[in-house]
């Protein structure tokens, strides 16, 4: 067996485990720049494309499960026979105080401003200005962060400070589920 393939057989499962147990540390290890506190839910093994060093994350950033940061554009591959040096790629920059929802895809060249929320399943193809909520395919402006926060305060279950079993118990009580 080829020594490179043998090494990959060993390193891939180790990296996958590292990314699952310590998603932020794994992201740093592969080159993602972090400028403060970052939380990555779930594994970060597939979160960052082949160019993780082109991703910069600000402070107080929360990345949900199955988010993808794609810094390159593989659509040029079929045209490299005629133009071998054809390549499209770009940095992705995320500001401070940002939440990126489950399964969102952030494409190359995008900047997400500070105090923003990106909705679950969104595809972000263009820059998102500060203080904005964006969602959809492609992601579009939904409302300002101030309007979102006002609505969220009105609808709050008032249990955001709880964790673990305390939070589970509170949910069950609020929604009348079991004892």
Secondary structure, 3 states (H helix, E strand, C coil): CCHHHHHHHHHHHHHHHHHHHCHHHHHHHCCCEECCCEEECCCCCCCECCCHHHEEECCCEEECCCCEEECECHHHHHHCCCCCCCCCECCEEECCCEEECCCCEEECCCEECCCEEECCCCEECCCECCCEEEECECCEEEEEHHHHHHHHHHHCCCCCCCCHHHHHHHHHHHCCCCC
